[in-house]
Amino acid sequence: MWNEKEGDNMARSLFLREKPVKLLLALGSAGKKAKYVSVLSKEINCTYSHTVRLLDEFSTLGLVKFMKVSRVKYIELTEDGKDLTIQLEGTVRKLEKLKPLKQEIPKKEE
């Protein structure tokens, strides 16, 4: 969904912060499976500590829930998180289709 190989998309960069969106989309791509933080941070190419901080913010907003199984903490999207992820996927797709218009630079009259 968030393809870096296609070059920087000005509209997407303008309207969305890269790492939080990538994190939500990565959680959404898991389907019904919960993921743990280190897998997510590698998947979105982000530091572990930044990923944890973003997940804490998501948790405060009610987008994710944490489940601890023995020593591993798993993360799952809530229903609100799933809804937002679906909407973000569509928004990212639309923003990636936008192309800047080529504008001619007016010539200065001498």
N, CA, C and O atoms as a MOPAC input file, in Angstrom:
PM7 MOZYME 1SCF
protein

 N      0.81900 1    -1.18900 1     0.00000 1
 C      0.00000 1     0.00000 1     0.00000 1
 C      0.86900 1     1.26000 1     0.00000 1
 O      0.64700 1     2.17200 1    -0.79700 1
 N      1.85100 1     1.30600 1     0.89100 1
 C      2.70500 1     2.49300 1     0.98700 1
 C      3.99500 1     2.15600 1     0.28500 1
 O      4.94300 1     1.68800 1     0.91500 1
 N      4.04400 1     2.38500 1    -1.01400 1
 C      5.16100 1     1.94200 1    -1.82300 1
 C      6.21100 1     3.03600 1    -1.94800 1
 O      5.97500 1     4.05800 1    -2.59300 1
 N      7.36300 1     2.82400 1    -1.33600 1
 C      8.44100 1     3.81200 1    -1.39200 1
 C      9.16000 1     3.79000 1    -2.72500 1
 O      9.80100 1     4.77300 1    -3.09700 1
 N      9.06700 1     2.69200 1    -3.44800 1
 C      9.80000 1     2.54400 1    -4.69900 1
 C      9.26000 1     3.45900 1    -5.79100 1
 O      9.97500 1     3.79000 1    -6.73600 1
 N      8.00000 1     3.87000 1    -5.66400 1
 C      7.39500 1     4.70600 1    -6.69300 1
 C      7.81100 1     6.16700 1    -6.56900 1
 O      7.34000 1     7.00800 1    -7.33500 1
 N      8.66800 1     6.47300 1    -5.63700 1
 C      9.09600 1     7.84800 1    -5.45000 1
 C      8.21800 1     8.54300 1    -4.43200 1
 O      7.18700 1     8.01800 1    -4.01100 1
 N      8.63300 1     9.69900 1    -4.05500 1
 C      7.90200 1    10.44200 1    -3.03700 1
 C      6.63800 1    11.03600 1    -3.64500 1
 O      6.68900 1    11.68000 1    -4.69300 1
 N      5.52600 1    10.82200 1    -2.99600 1
 C      4.26600 1    11.36400 1    -3.45400 1
 C      3.98200 1    12.62200 1    -2.65200 1
 O      3.78000 1    12.55500 1    -1.43900 1
 N      3.96700 1    13.76100 1    -3.31800 1
 C      3.83300 1    15.04400 1    -2.64900 1
 C      2.50600 1    15.16400 1    -1.89800 1
 O      2.48700 1    15.63300 1    -0.76000 1
 N      1.41500 1    14.75500 1    -2.50700 1
 C      0.09900 1    14.88300 1    -1.87400 1
 C      0.01300 1    14.01500 1    -0.63000 1
 O     -0.47100 1    14.46400 1     0.40900 1
 N      0.47900 1    12.77400 1    -0.72800 1
 C      0.44000 1    11.86400 1     0.41800 1
 C      1.28300 1    12.41700 1     1.55400 1
 O      0.85000 1    12.41400 1     2.70600 1
 N      2.49000 1    12.89300 1     1.24000 1
 C      3.38100 1    13.45000 1     2.25700 1
 C      2.78500 1    14.68900 1     2.89200 1
 O      2.99100 1    14.94900 1     4.07700 1
 N      2.05700 1    15.44000 1     2.11600 1
 C      1.46300 1    16.67000 1     2.59700 1
 C      0.36500 1    16.39100 1     3.62200 1
 O      0.26600 1    17.08700 1     4.63200 1
 N     -0.44300 1    15.39500 1     3.37000 1
 C     -1.61900 1    15.15900 1     4.20300 1
 C     -1.44700 1    14.09200 1     5.27800 1
 O     -2.19700 1    14.08500 1     6.25400 1
 N     -0.49100 1    13.20200 1     5.12700 1
 C     -0.36800 1    12.08900 1     6.06000 1
 C      1.05800 1    11.95200 1     6.58500 1
 O      2.01800 1    12.12300 1     5.83300 1
 N      1.19400 1    11.64800 1     7.85500 1
 C      2.50900 1    11.33000 1     8.41400 1
 C      2.80000 1     9.86500 1     8.11300 1
 O      1.96200 1     8.98800 1     8.32500 1
 N      3.97900 1     9.63200 1     7.62400 1
 C      4.32200 1     8.31600 1     7.08700 1
 C      4.25100 1     7.17700 1     8.11300 1
 O      3.53600 1     6.20000 1     7.88800 1
 N      4.96300 1     7.28100 1     9.21400 1
 C      5.08400 1     6.14500 1    10.14600 1
 C      3.76600 1     5.75500 1    10.80900 1
 O      3.45600 1     4.56400 1    10.85800 1
 N      2.97300 1     6.69900 1    11.32300 1
 C      1.70100 1     6.28100 1    11.91400 1
 C      0.77500 1     5.57600 1    10.91700 1
 O      0.11400 1     4.59400 1    11.25400 1
 N      0.74000 1     6.08900 1     9.69600 1
 C     -0.11400 1     5.46200 1     8.68100 1
 C      0.41000 1     4.07600 1     8.32300 1
 O     -0.36200 1     3.12300 1     8.21200 1
 N      1.72300 1     3.96700 1     8.14300 1
 C      2.30900 1     2.65800 1     7.84300 1
 C      2.01300 1     1.65900 1     8.95100 1
 O      1.72500 1     0.49200 1     8.68400 1
 N      2.08500 1     2.11900 1    10.19700 1
 C      1.83400 1     1.24000 1    11.34000 1
 C      0.39200 1     0.74900 1    11.34000 1
 O      0.14600 1    -0.44300 1    11.52000 1
 N     -0.55800 1     1.64700 1    11.14100 1
 C     -1.96500 1     1.22800 1    11.08800 1
 C     -2.22000 1     0.27200 1     9.92700 1
 O     -2.93400 1    -0.72000 1    10.07400 1
 N     -1.63100 1     0.57700 1     8.77400 1
 C     -1.82300 1    -0.29600 1     7.60700 1
 C     -1.17700 1    -1.66300 1     7.83100 1
 O     -1.71000 1    -2.68100 1     7.38700 1
 N     -0.04400 1    -1.69100 1     8.50800 1
 C      0.61500 1    -2.96700 1     8.81000 1
 C     -0.24500 1    -3.79500 1     9.76100 1
 O     -0.35800 1    -5.01000 1     9.60000 1
 N     -0.84300 1    -3.14900 1    10.73500 1
 C     -1.74500 1    -3.86400 1    11.64900 1
 C     -2.98200 1    -4.36200 1    10.90700 1
 O     -3.48100 1    -5.45400 1    11.18200 1
 N     -3.47000 1    -3.56400 1     9.97300 1
 C     -4.64300 1    -3.95600 1     9.19000 1
 C     -4.35500 1    -5.09900 1     8.24400 1
 O     -5.23600 1    -5.91200 1     7.96300 1
 N     -3.13200 1    -5.17000 1     7.74800 1
 C     -2.78300 1    -6.24200 1     6.80900 1
 C     -2.62100 1    -7.58500 1     7.51400 1
 O     -2.54500 1    -8.62800 1     6.86500 1
 N     -2.56900 1    -7.55500 1     8.82400 1
 C     -2.40600 1    -8.79300 1     9.58800 1
 C     -3.68200 1    -9.62100 1     9.57200 1
 O     -3.66600 1   -10.79200 1     9.95300 1
 N     -4.78100 1    -9.03000 1     9.13600 1
 C     -6.05400 1    -9.73300 1     9.16100 1
 C     -6.50600 1    -9.89000 1    10.59200 1
 O     -6.56600 1    -8.91000 1    11.33400 1
 N     -6.82200 1   -11.09200 1    10.98900 1
 C     -7.27400 1   -11.32200 1    12.35400 1
 C     -6.13300 1   -11.68400 1    13.28400 1
 O     -6.33900 1   -11.81400 1    14.49100 1
 N     -4.93100 1   -11.84900 1    12.74400 1
 C     -3.79000 1   -12.21400 1    13.57600 1
 C     -3.23300 1   -10.98700 1    14.28900 1
 O     -3.11800 1    -9.91000 1    13.70200 1
 N     -2.89300 1   -11.16300 1    15.54700 1
 C     -2.23400 1   -10.10200 1    16.29900 1
 C     -0.73700 1   -10.15400 1    16.00100 1
 O     -0.18900 1   -11.22500 1    15.74100 1
 N     -0.08100 1    -9.00100 1    16.03800 1
 C      1.35600 1    -8.93800 1    15.80200 1
 C      2.03200 1    -8.40100 1    17.04400 1
 O      1.38100 1    -7.82000 1    17.91200 1
 N      3.33000 1    -8.59100 1    17.12900 1
 C      4.03800 1    -7.98100 1    18.24400 1
 C      4.94100 1    -6.86800 1    17.75400 1
 O      5.25400 1    -6.77000 1    16.56700 1
 N      5.35800 1    -6.02200 1    18.70500 1
 C      5.97600 1    -4.74700 1    18.38700 1
 C      7.21600 1    -4.87100 1    17.51200 1
 O      7.35600 1    -4.11500 1    16.55000 1
 N      8.11000 1    -5.78900 1    17.80800 1
 C      9.35000 1    -5.87500 1    17.03400 1
 C      9.08400 1    -6.22900 1    15.57300 1
 O      9.77600 1    -5.73700 1    14.68200 1
 N      8.09600 1    -7.06800 1    15.32200 1
 C      7.73400 1    -7.41000 1    13.93900 1
 C      7.19100 1    -6.17300 1    13.22400 1
 O      7.54500 1    -5.90300 1    12.07600 1
 N      6.33200 1    -5.43000 1    13.91100 1
 C      5.76400 1    -4.22200 1    13.31300 1
 C      6.84600 1    -3.18300 1    13.02800 1
 O      6.84700 1    -2.56900 1    11.96200 1
 N      7.76000 1    -2.98400 1    13.96800 1
 C      8.79400 1    -1.96800 1    13.75900 1
 C      9.69700 1    -2.32700 1    12.57900 1
 O     10.12100 1    -1.44000 1    11.83900 1
 N      9.99300 1    -3.59900 1    12.39700 1
 C     10.78500 1    -4.01700 1    11.23300 1
 C      9.98800 1    -3.83900 1     9.94000 1
 O     10.52500 1    -3.42400 1     8.91300 1
 N      8.71200 1    -4.15700 1    10.01400 1
 C      7.85200 1    -4.07500 1     8.83100 1
 C      7.72300 1    -2.64600 1     8.31200 1
 O      7.67000 1    -2.42400 1     7.10300 1
 N      7.67400 1    -1.68100 1     9.22400 1
 C      7.50300 1    -0.28600 1     8.80000 1
 C      8.81100 1     0.49600 1     8.81300 1
 O      8.81900 1     1.70400 1     8.57800 1
 N      9.92200 1    -0.19900 1     9.08900 1
 C     11.24500 1     0.41400 1     9.10400 1
 C     11.30400 1     1.59000 1    10.08300 1
 O     11.62600 1     2.72000 1     9.71300 1
 N     10.98500 1     1.28800 1    11.33000 1
 C     10.91000 1     2.29000 1    12.37900 1
 C     11.59200 1     1.73600 1    13.63200 1
 O     11.64800 1     0.52000 1    13.81700 1
 N     12.10200 1     2.60100 1    14.47700 1
 C     12.74000 1     2.11900 1    15.69700 1
 C     11.69800 1     1.50000 1    16.62500 1
 O     10.51600 1     1.83700 1    16.57300 1
 N     12.15800 1     0.60200 1    17.45800 1
 C     11.27400 1    -0.07100 1    18.41300 1
 C     10.61400 1     0.95200 1    19.33700 1
 O      9.40700 1     0.88800 1    19.57200 1
 N     11.40300 1     1.89600 1    19.86300 1
 C     10.86500 1     2.86600 1    20.81900 1
 C      9.82400 1     3.79000 1    20.18400 1
 O      8.82500 1     4.12900 1    20.81900 1
 N     10.05300 1     4.19700 1    18.93500 1
 C      9.07100 1     5.04000 1    18.24800 1
 C      7.79100 1     4.25500 1    17.98100 1
 O      6.69200 1     4.79200 1    18.11600 1
 N      7.92800 1     3.00300 1    17.60800 1
 C      6.75500 1     2.14900 1    17.37400 1
 C      5.93900 1     2.00300 1    18.64900 1
 O      4.71100 1     2.08800 1    18.60900 1
 N      6.60600 1     1.78200 1    19.78400 1
 C      5.91100 1     1.65300 1    21.06200 1
 C      5.18500 1     2.95000 1    21.40600 1
 O      4.04300 1     2.92500 1    21.86500 1
 N      5.85200 1     4.08200 1    21.18300 1
 C      5.22300 1     5.37600 1    21.47300 1
 C      3.97700 1     5.59700 1    20.60200 1
 O      2.94700 1     6.05800 1    21.09400 1
 N      4.07500 1     5.26900 1    19.31400 1
 C      2.91300 1     5.40100 1    18.42900 1
 C      1.78100 1     4.47700 1    18.86700 1
 O      0.61600 1     4.87700 1    18.86900 1
 N      2.12300 1     3.23900 1    19.23800 1
 C      1.10400 1     2.29100 1    19.68200 1
 C      0.43500 1     2.75800 1    20.96500 1
 O     -0.76400 1     2.54900 1    21.14600 1
 N      1.19200 1     3.38700 1    21.85900 1
 C      0.60100 1     3.95200 1    23.07600 1
 C     -0.39600 1     5.06000 1    22.73100 1
 O     -1.46800 1     5.14800 1    23.33000 1
 N     -0.03400 1     5.90100 1    21.76300 1
 C     -0.95700 1     6.94600 1    21.31200 1
 C     -2.20700 1     6.32500 1    20.68300 1
 O     -3.32200 1     6.78400 1    20.93200 1
 N     -2.02200 1     5.28500 1    19.87200 1
 C     -3.16600 1     4.59200 1    19.26300 1
 C     -4.06300 1     3.99100 1    20.34200 1
 O     -5.28900 1     4.03200 1    20.23500 1
 N     -3.44800 1     3.43700 1    21.37300 1
 C     -4.19800 1     2.83200 1    22.46900 1
 C     -5.02900 1     3.88700 1    23.20300 1
 O     -6.18500 1     3.64500 1    23.55200 1
 N     -4.43300 1     5.04900 1    23.43000 1
 C     -5.14200 1     6.15200 1    24.07400 1
 C     -6.34900 1     6.58200 1    23.24900 1
 O     -7.38000 1     6.96400 1    23.80400 1
 N     -6.22400 1     6.52200 1    21.92400 1
 C     -7.32100 1     6.88900 1    21.02800 1
 C     -8.31900 1     5.75300 1    20.82400 1
 O     -9.34100 1     5.93600 1    20.16400 1
 N     -8.02600 1     4.58200 1    21.38800 1
 C     -8.92600 1     3.44500 1    21.25800 1
 C     -8.82300 1     2.71900 1    19.92900 1
 O     -9.77200 1     2.06000 1    19.50500 1
 N     -7.67000 1     2.83300 1    19.26500 1
 C     -7.48900 1     2.19200 1    17.95600 1
 C     -6.88400 1     0.80100 1    18.06000 1
 O     -7.11200 1    -0.04100 1    17.19100 1
 N     -6.11200 1     0.55000 1    19.12000 1
 C     -5.48400 1    -0.75600 1    19.31100 1
 C     -5.69200 1    -1.23000 1    20.74300 1
 O     -5.98300 1    -0.44500 1    21.64500 1
 N     -5.53500 1    -2.54000 1    20.92200 1
 C     -5.53400 1    -3.10500 1    22.27700 1
 C     -4.34500 1    -4.04300 1    22.38500 1
 O     -3.93100 1    -4.66700 1    21.40800 1
 N     -3.80900 1    -4.12800 1    23.58700 1
 C     -2.64100 1    -4.95800 1    23.85600 1
 C     -3.08700 1    -6.23000 1    24.56600 1
 O     -3.97000 1    -6.20600 1    25.42400 1
 N     -2.45800 1    -7.34200 1    24.19000 1
 C     -2.70000 1    -8.62300 1    24.85200 1
 C     -1.34900 1    -9.20300 1    25.22100 1
 O     -0.47200 1    -9.34400 1    24.36900 1
 N     -1.18300 1    -9.53500 1    26.48100 1
 C      0.09200 1   -10.08900 1    26.92000 1
 C     -0.05600 1   -11.60200 1    27.06100 1
 O     -0.90200 1   -12.09300 1    27.80900 1
 N      0.78200 1   -12.32700 1    26.32700 1
 C      0.81600 1   -13.78700 1    26.40300 1
 C      2.22500 1   -14.15400 1    26.83500 1
 O      3.18700 1   -13.96100 1    26.09100 1
 N      2.33400 1   -14.67300 1    28.01500 1
 C      3.61100 1   -14.92600 1    28.70800 1
 C      4.44900 1   -13.64300 1    28.69800 1
 O      4.06900 1   -12.67000 1    29.34900 1
 N      5.56500 1   -13.61400 1    27.98800 1
 C      6.40600 1   -12.41900 1    27.98400 1
 C      6.20200 1   -11.55400 1    26.75000 1
 O      6.82200 1   -10.49500 1    26.64300 1
 N      5.36300 1   -11.96300 1    25.82500 1
 C      5.19100 1   -11.24400 1    24.56800 1
 C      3.89000 1   -10.43800 1    24.60300 1
 O      2.83400 1   -10.94200 1    24.98500 1
 N      3.99800 1    -9.17300 1    24.19300 1
 C      2.82800 1    -8.30300 1    24.13200 1
 C      2.37200 1    -8.20900 1    22.67500 1
 O      3.10300 1    -7.71200 1    21.81800 1
 N      1.16900 1    -8.68600 1    22.40600 1
 C      0.60000 1    -8.64500 1    21.06500 1
 C     -0.29800 1    -7.42500 1    20.91100 1
 O     -0.89300 1    -6.94700 1    21.87700 1
 N     -0.38600 1    -6.93200 1    19.68900 1
 C     -1.20800 1    -5.76600 1    19.39600 1
 C     -2.27100 1    -6.15200 1    18.37900 1
 O     -1.98800 1    -6.82800 1    17.39000 1
 N     -3.48700 1    -5.71800 1    18.63300 1
 C     -4.61300 1    -5.97900 1    17.74700 1
 C     -5.38500 1    -4.69000 1    17.53500 1
 O     -5.46200 1    -3.85400 1    18.43500 1
 N     -5.95400 1    -4.52500 1    16.35700 1
 C     -6.80400 1    -3.36900 1    16.09800 1
 C     -8.16000 1    -3.56200 1    16.77300 1
 O     -8.69000 1    -4.67200 1    16.82100 1
 N     -8.70900 1    -2.46800 1    17.29300 1
 C    -10.08600 1    -2.49100 1    17.78600 1
 C    -11.00300 1    -2.30100 1    16.58100 1
 O    -10.52600 1    -2.13700 1    15.45800 1
 N    -12.29600 1    -2.32100 1    16.80600 1
 C    -13.23800 1    -2.08600 1    15.69200 1
 C    -13.02400 1    -0.69500 1    15.10200 1
 O    -13.04700 1    -0.53100 1    13.88200 1
 N    -12.81500 1     0.31400 1    15.96200 1
 C    -12.53500 1     1.66800 1    15.46300 1
 C    -11.23600 1     1.69300 1    14.66400 1
 O    -11.14700 1     2.35900 1    13.63300 1
 N    -10.23600 1     0.96900 1    15.14300 1
 C     -8.96200 1     0.88600 1    14.42900 1
 C     -9.12100 1     0.24000 1    13.06400 1
 O     -8.52200 1     0.68600 1    12.08600 1
 N     -9.92900 1    -0.81100 1    12.99800 1
 C    -10.17200 1    -1.48000 1    11.71500 1
 C    -10.88400 1    -0.54700 1    10.74000 1
 O    -10.53700 1    -0.48400 1     9.56100 1
 N    -11.88900 1     0.18100 1    11.24600 1
 C    -12.62200 1     1.12900 1    10.39000 1
 C    -11.69100 1     2.20900 1     9.85400 1
 O    -11.73200 1     2.53600 1     8.66800 1
 N    -10.84800 1     2.76500 1    10.72900 1
 C     -9.92200 1     3.80900 1    10.31100 1
 C     -8.91300 1     3.27600 1     9.30500 1
 O     -8.56300 1     3.97300 1     8.35200 1
 N     -8.44700 1     2.06100 1     9.50300 1
 C     -7.48200 1     1.45300 1     8.58100 1
 C     -8.07800 1     1.30700 1     7.18600 1
 O     -7.41200 1     1.59500 1     6.19200 1
 N     -9.32100 1     0.86300 1     7.11200 1
 C     -9.99400 1     0.72300 1     5.81400 1
 C    -10.09800 1     2.07700 1     5.12200 1
 O     -9.84700 1     2.19300 1     3.92300 1
 N    -10.47000 1     3.10000 1     5.88900 1
 C    -10.58000 1     4.43800 1     5.30700 1
 C     -9.22200 1     4.97600 1     4.87100 1
 O     -9.10900 1     5.60300 1     3.81800 1
 N     -8.19600 1     4.73200 1     5.67400 1
 C     -6.84800 1     5.19200 1     5.31900 1
 C     -6.32800 1     4.50100 1     4.06200 1
 O     -5.66700 1     5.13000 1     3.23600 1
 N     -6.62200 1     3.21700 1     3.91500 1
 C     -6.19000 1     2.50200 1     2.70900 1
 C     -6.74400 1     3.18200 1     1.46000 1
 O     -6.02200 1     3.39100 1     0.48500 1
 N     -8.02200 1     3.52400 1     1.49800 1
 C     -8.64000 1     4.20600 1     0.36700 1
 C     -8.04300 1     5.58300 1     0.14200 1
 O     -7.80800 1     5.98300 1    -0.99800 1
 N     -7.79900 1     6.30300 1     1.21700 1
 C     -7.21800 1     7.64700 1     1.11600 1
 C     -5.81000 1     7.59200 1     0.54500 1
 O     -5.46600 1     8.38600 1    -0.33100 1
 N     -4.99800 1     6.67100 1     1.02700 1
 C     -3.62800 1     6.53100 1     0.52200 1
 C     -3.65200 1     6.17400 1    -0.95800 1
 O     -2.87900 1     6.72300 1    -1.74300 1
 N     -4.53900 1     5.25400 1    -1.34200 1
 C     -4.65600 1     4.87700 1    -2.76000 1
 C     -4.99500 1     6.09500 1    -3.61800 1
 O     -4.41200 1     6.30100 1    -4.68200 1
 N     -5.95000 1     6.90300 1    -3.13600 1
 C     -6.36400 1     8.09200 1    -3.89200 1
 C     -5.22300 1     9.10500 1    -3.98100 1
 O     -4.97700 1     9.66700 1    -5.04800 1
 N     -4.52500 1     9.34100 1    -2.86600 1
 C     -3.42100 1    10.29800 1    -2.86600 1
 C     -2.27700 1     9.84800 1    -3.76600 1
 O     -1.61400 1    10.67600 1    -4.39000 1
 N     -2.04300 1     8.54300 1    -3.83500 1
 C     -0.97000 1     8.04900 1    -4.69300 1
 C     -1.29300 1     8.21800 1    -6.17100 1
 O     -0.38300 1     8.25800 1    -6.99900 1
 N     -2.57600 1     8.31700 1    -6.51500 1
 C     -2.96800 1     8.50100 1    -7.91200 1
 C     -2.82900 1     9.95000 1    -8.36100 1
 O     -2.73600 1    10.22300 1    -9.55800 1
 N     -2.81300 1    10.88300 1    -7.40500 1
 C     -2.70900 1    12.29600 1    -7.75900 1
 C     -1.33400 1    12.60600 1    -8.31800 1
 O     -0.31700 1    12.16500 1    -7.78300 1
 N     -1.31700 1    13.35700 1    -9.38000 1
 C     -0.06800 1    13.77400 1   -10.00700 1
 C     -0.03900 1    15.30600 1   -10.01800 1
 O     -1.06300 1    15.94100 1   -10.27100 1
 N      1.11700 1    15.89400 1    -9.74900 1
 C      1.18400 1    17.36300 1    -9.79900 1
 C      0.98000 1    17.86200 1   -11.22300 1
 O      1.45900 1    17.25600 1   -12.18200 1
 N      0.27100 1    18.96400 1   -11.34700 1
 C      0.07300 1    19.56700 1   -12.65900 1
 C      1.34700 1    20.28000 1   -13.06100 1
 O      2.00600 1    20.91800 1   -12.24000 1
 N      1.68500 1    20.16600 1   -14.32700 1
 C      2.86700 1    20.87400 1   -14.81300 1
 C      2.45200 1    22.30300 1   -15.10900 1
 O      1.57200 1    22.55900 1   -15.93100 1
 N      3.09100 1    23.20400 1   -14.43500 1
 C      2.78400 1    24.61500 1   -14.64000 1
 C      3.96700 1    25.27800 1   -15.31300 1
 O      5.12600 1    25.05400 1   -14.96400 1
 N      3.63400 1    26.09700 1   -16.28400 1
 C      4.69800 1    26.82300 1   -16.96900 1
 C      5.11700 1    28.00200 1   -16.11200 1
 O      4.28600 1    28.69000 1   -15.51800 1
 N      6.39900 1    28.21700 1   -16.06300 1
 C      6.91900 1    29.36800 1   -15.32900 1
 C      6.82900 1    30.57500 1   -16.23600 1
 O      7.38300 1    30.57700 1   -17.33500 1
 N      6.12600 1    31.61000 1   -15.77400 1
 C      6.00200 1    32.79100 1   -16.65400 1
 C      7.34900 1    33.43700 1   -16.91300 1
 O      8.18500 1    33.55400 1   -16.01700 1
 N      7.54100 1    33.85100 1   -18.15200 1
 C      8.79500 1    34.48800 1   -18.52800 1
 C      8.72700 1    35.95700 1   -18.16300 1
 O      7.70200 1    36.61500 1   -18.34600 1
 N      9.82800 1    36.45500 1   -17.64800 1
 C      9.90600 1    37.86900 1   -17.30000 1
 C     10.09400 1    38.69300 1   -18.54700 1
 O     10.91700 1    38.37400 1   -19.40500 1
 N      9.33800 1    39.73800 1   -18.63600 1
 C      9.48400 1    40.63500 1   -19.77200 1
 C     10.61500 1    41.62400 1   -19.48600 1
 O     10.71800 1    42.15900 1   -18.38200 1
 N     11.43600 1    41.85400 1   -20.46500 1
 C     12.55900 1    42.75300 1   -20.28700 1
 C     12.28800 1    44.09800 1   -20.84700 1
 O     13.14300 1    44.98000 1   -20.77600 1

